[in-house]
Amino acid sequence: MSTFRALALTAMVLTGTVLTTGHALADATVKVSLWDNASNPDLSKNLGMGMGSKMDMSKAPMGIKLDSAEVAAGKVTFDVTNDSKETIHEMVVAPLANADATLPFVEKDNEVDEEGAGHLGEVSELDPGKSGSLTVEMKPGTYVLYCNVAGHYAAGMWTVITVK
């Protein structure tokens, strides 16, 4: 290794500079799939967090799939794709006190009270086949990702992610 390259490498280590293509090593990227089984699914499943005493998520007509359910604290980028053929979906991020927490649900609107849930950001309504992204500074803890289009959260369109 040349003296110049050794000095440059030492300077990068001392200053915390990282050369990379794409996201910096301290950042995490989570691929998110928003999915559903049909254009007119049964939305009366009561599969939102804490809504059913014996929730069988295998029967959920909608959902959110992550490529990783655990990430390191720091800047987390969610690359979100609406994999539905016919339905608009969105993804909202909110903190949870713990994995058993419930979100404030507004029955008459059939959706989560985003402000009451501690909304940290969202990828707004995505048409079928479309994608979007959101980057959030996340501290260690438990978070929920959910779709807040009317009826979708209660139909099982949510998942939990842990930040270490």
Protein Blocks (a to p, Z undefined) as FASTA:
>chain_A
ZZklmmmmmmmmmnopacdehjdfkbccdddddddfbfbdcfklopaghkafbdcfklpc
bdcddfbfbdcedjdddddddfbfkbccdddddddfbfkbccdddfklopacfklnopab
dcddddehiacdddddddedddddddfbehklmnopacddddZZ
